[in-house]
Amino acid sequence: MTNQLRKKIAQIVAQAKEGHIPSSFSIVDIIDYLYSEVLHFDAKNPKWDKRDYFVLSKGHGAAALYVVLHKNKFLTDQDLEQYSQTAGILGGHPDTTCVPGAEASTGSLGHGFPMAAGLALGLRIQNKENRIFSLLGDGECNEGTIWETALVAARQQLGNLTAIIDLNGSAAQILPVDPLAEKWEAFGWKVLVIDGHDRDELNRAFGGLNYSFRGNPKVIIAKTVKGKGVSFIEGHGKWHHRIPSSDELEQIYAELA
């Protein structure tokens, strides 16, 4: 099923000539799982006050979020077809002012996660039981705002906050973040390390979390493959923001069939 979502990602990016296919491919399994099995939401009422919040801090992976929002009826076929076009509401990064289901306008790395922590604290102050989930990139974990937020969240015992790290190897190409699990543990977070493409491991990780008002915040480090599912894209930095030709798009479709 998620390979069908990957095909849609490739399709809208190729049509618009805008987007990050490899980064979207690495996170689409996780986002689809969250909306299928974890999050409480109402697509007909995206601002439902009892919803869980999902903040895509890694905003350049927006195409993955869009195809999942479309699958869950937040977005129409026309919305998806008009991705990154003047007449549409979907840009290369999510815009909370016009995209139903987008809880934060993100793109500049290191911005979404602090907003997620602020939501967690604000909702707890109001005695609301909403849960907050935020997906970060591994390269994003080099931003100072990530670790400042991690300290605040642990100090405030934001047990309603869960971070998910897309460990797809991007950081290793420029500035490695190892040992990532030990760093988060040192900052006071409960850490789980899983295969981010394995549904059984996603079940195990999210099914065992304690979402109490107060307690250690949680981080799930998801080992993923950048460009997952297409052999000539997987792991290749040159595809980070590359738009496939019509022939390459057919090859992508063939490998995802």
Wavefront OBJ file of the C-alpha trace (Angstrom):
o trace
v 0.000 0.000 0.000
v 2.747 2.490 0.852
v 4.392 1.836 -2.524
v 1.199 3.209 -4.072
v 1.726 6.323 -1.964
v 5.320 6.504 -3.214
v 4.058 6.396 -6.795
v 1.765 9.337 -6.035
v 4.679 11.239 -4.500
v 6.783 10.693 -7.608
v 3.861 11.649 -9.834
v 3.075 14.986 -8.174
v 6.753 15.941 -7.864
v 7.447 15.149 -11.517
v 4.345 17.038 -12.638
v 5.116 20.129 -10.553
v 8.889 19.914 -11.016
v 9.242 20.589 -7.298
v 9.811 18.405 -4.264
v 12.090 15.976 -2.465
v 11.365 12.418 -3.547
v 14.023 10.538 -1.498
v 13.191 12.295 1.773
v 9.479 11.747 1.214
v 10.033 8.060 0.401
v 11.936 7.507 3.653
v 9.139 8.855 5.867
v 5.911 7.869 4.102
v 5.680 4.487 5.892
v 5.873 6.252 9.256
v 3.339 8.975 8.428
v 0.917 6.488 6.912
v 1.215 4.311 10.021
v 0.536 7.243 12.333
v -2.641 8.219 10.499
v -3.769 4.600 10.166
v -3.056 3.340 13.684
v -2.130 6.078 16.157
v -3.560 9.549 15.646
v -7.020 10.649 16.721
v -8.387 13.022 14.067
v -11.471 14.063 12.138
v -10.761 14.868 8.493
v -14.119 16.624 8.203
v -13.173 18.831 11.144
v -9.356 19.237 11.045
v -9.424 21.633 14.018
v -11.342 19.194 16.248
v -10.270 20.099 19.781
v -9.696 16.490 20.842
v -7.390 15.635 17.956
v -3.790 14.533 18.247
v -1.252 16.846 16.644
v 1.294 15.776 14.035
v 4.004 18.312 13.241
v 6.238 17.559 10.260
v 9.336 19.399 11.424
v 11.161 17.964 8.411
v 9.079 20.188 6.163
v 10.803 19.357 2.886
v 9.233 15.888 3.121
v 5.837 17.534 2.634
v 4.894 15.401 -0.383
v 4.712 12.363 1.923
v 2.388 14.229 4.277
v 0.195 15.377 1.400
v -0.401 11.927 -0.070
v -1.331 10.595 3.378
v -3.662 13.543 4.044
v -5.230 12.850 0.653
v -5.643 9.166 1.502
v -7.425 10.160 4.725
v -9.759 12.652 2.993
v -8.230 15.887 4.294
v -7.346 16.793 0.699
v -9.207 16.392 -2.582
v -7.937 14.904 -5.843
v -7.751 18.455 -7.204
v -5.630 19.592 -4.247
v -3.094 16.895 -5.006
v -3.141 17.549 -8.748
v -2.397 21.236 -8.082
v 0.621 20.537 -5.863
v 3.130 23.400 -6.147
v 1.013 25.209 -8.720
v -0.197 28.794 -8.420
v -3.859 27.811 -8.170
v -3.255 25.178 -5.484
v -2.877 25.154 -1.695
v 0.009 22.672 -1.478
v 3.513 24.071 -1.639
v 6.955 22.541 -1.379
v 6.620 22.980 2.380
v 3.398 22.683 4.424
v 1.488 25.888 5.174
v -0.848 25.656 8.166
v -2.842 28.687 6.985
v -4.234 26.864 3.958
v -3.543 23.103 4.190
v -6.168 21.145 6.189
v -4.358 18.888 8.656
v -1.037 20.757 8.566
v -0.480 21.806 12.187
v 2.580 23.990 11.544
v 4.238 25.841 8.683
v 7.639 24.183 8.475
v 10.575 23.990 6.122
v 13.446 25.780 7.834
v 14.952 22.899 9.790
v 14.737 23.140 13.554
v 11.504 25.170 13.645
v 8.739 22.551 13.801
v 9.993 20.613 16.804
v 10.028 23.625 19.179
v 6.479 24.398 18.052
v 5.473 20.812 18.885
v 6.946 21.160 22.376
v 5.095 24.446 22.842
v 1.854 22.746 21.847
v 2.533 19.931 24.314
v 3.152 22.332 27.184
v 0.246 24.625 26.302
v -2.236 21.760 26.050
v -1.058 20.311 29.351
v -1.478 23.696 31.063
v -5.086 23.618 29.816
v -5.487 20.065 31.190
v -6.130 18.714 27.703
v -5.142 15.146 26.880
v -4.177 15.665 23.234
v -0.981 13.928 22.201
v 1.712 15.575 20.071
v 3.963 13.809 17.583
v 6.751 15.484 15.622
v 8.865 13.984 12.845
v 12.430 15.274 12.462
v 15.224 14.529 10.025
v 18.565 13.191 11.227
v 20.356 16.138 9.644
v 17.913 18.423 11.428
v 19.316 17.050 14.699
v 22.389 19.205 14.089
v 20.295 22.327 14.737
v 20.721 23.957 18.135
v 16.984 24.516 18.507
v 16.458 20.749 18.551
v 18.626 20.252 21.621
v 17.357 23.366 23.399
v 13.847 22.014 22.911
v 14.908 18.551 24.059
v 16.217 20.037 27.312
v 13.056 22.074 27.924
v 10.751 19.129 27.127
v 12.613 16.842 29.524
v 12.735 19.514 32.241
v 8.986 20.115 31.884
v 8.291 16.362 31.825
v 6.237 16.546 28.625
v 4.988 12.985 28.626
v 2.437 13.905 25.940
v 5.221 14.608 23.402
v 6.777 12.022 21.076
v 9.546 12.791 18.603
v 10.304 10.548 15.641
v 13.713 10.778 13.973
v 14.003 9.835 10.306
v 17.483 8.291 10.465
v 17.956 7.932 6.706
v 21.670 8.669 6.535
v 21.468 12.265 5.323
v 23.449 13.574 8.278
v 26.178 10.979 7.743
v 26.978 12.528 4.364
v 27.857 15.915 5.885
v 27.909 16.037 9.692
v 27.224 12.735 11.478
v 25.004 12.848 14.557
v 26.187 9.583 16.134
v 25.706 8.343 18.790
v 22.145 9.620 18.374
v 20.355 7.346 20.841
v 22.849 8.080 23.599
v 22.507 11.823 23.015
v 18.735 11.757 23.441
v 19.060 9.570 26.539
v 21.554 12.052 28.002
v 18.977 14.807 27.473
v 16.437 12.880 29.553
v 14.326 11.238 26.850
v 13.018 7.671 26.674
v 14.556 6.223 23.499
v 13.420 3.444 21.171
v 15.304 2.413 18.016
v 13.358 0.645 15.267
v 13.229 -0.147 11.555
v 11.053 2.685 10.252
v 9.822 0.599 7.311
v 8.720 -2.411 9.379
v 5.063 -2.257 10.424
v 5.555 -4.822 13.193
v 8.292 -2.695 14.741
v 6.170 0.432 14.401
v 3.359 -1.439 16.189
v 5.687 -2.501 18.965
v 7.126 0.979 19.443
v 3.957 3.056 19.400
v 1.821 0.437 21.107
v 4.088 0.414 24.141
v 4.290 4.169 24.735
v 2.959 5.850 27.860
v 1.294 9.159 26.962
v 0.868 10.476 30.506
v 0.578 14.199 31.195
v 3.854 14.124 33.090
v 6.825 11.893 32.449
v 9.786 11.528 30.184
v 9.127 12.608 26.612
v 9.739 9.846 24.076
v 11.828 9.659 20.926
v 11.583 6.897 18.351
v 14.699 6.693 16.209
v 13.505 5.129 12.960
v 16.207 3.645 10.771
v 15.095 4.271 7.205
v 16.438 4.269 3.657
v 16.510 7.532 1.764
v 14.639 6.918 -1.480
v 13.238 3.620 -0.148
v 11.828 1.336 -2.822
v 13.664 2.548 -5.933
v 17.141 1.127 -6.480
v 18.646 4.020 -8.436
v 17.391 6.599 -5.920
v 18.134 4.835 -2.623
v 20.924 6.520 -0.683
v 21.992 8.817 -3.506
v 22.542 12.457 -2.539
v 22.224 13.571 -6.161
v 18.517 12.743 -6.016
v 17.856 14.903 -2.947
v 15.990 17.578 -4.935
v 16.157 16.095 -8.419
v 13.075 15.919 -10.626
v 12.740 12.686 -12.630
v 12.474 12.728 -16.394
v 9.515 10.967 -18.020
v 11.679 7.873 -18.616
v 12.923 7.892 -15.013
v 9.359 8.285 -13.767
v 8.368 5.135 -15.679
v 11.317 3.303 -14.103
v 10.190 4.489 -10.649
v 6.670 3.215 -11.318
v 8.054 -0.132 -12.508
v 10.123 -0.671 -9.348
v 7.191 0.285 -7.118
v 4.672 -1.931 -8.956
l 1 2 3 4 5 6 7 8 9 10 11 12 13 14 15 16 17 18 19 20 21 22 23 24 25 26 27 28 29 30 31 32 33 34 35 36 37 38 39 40 41 42 43 44 45 46 47 48 49 50 51 52 53 54 55 56 57 58 59 60 61 62 63 64 65 66 67 68 69 70 71 72 73 74 75 76 77 78 79 80 81 82 83 84 85 86 87 88 89 90 91 92 93 94 95 96 97 98 99 100 101 102 103 104 105 106 107 108 109 110 111 112 113 114 115 116 117 118 119 120 121 122 123 124 125 126 127 128 129 130 131 132 133 134 135 136 137 138 139 140 141 142 143 144 145 146 147 148 149 150 151 152 153 154 155 156 157 158 159 160 161 162 163 164 165 166 167 168 169 170 171 172 173 174 175 176 177 178 179 180 181 182 183 184 185 186 187 188 189 190 191 192 193 194 195 196 197 198 199 200 201 202 203 204 205 206 207 208 209 210 211 212 213 214 215 216 217 218 219 220 221 222 223 224 225 226 227 228 229 230 231 232 233 234 235 236 237 238 239 240 241 242 243 244 245 246 247 248 249 250 251 252 253 254 255 256 257
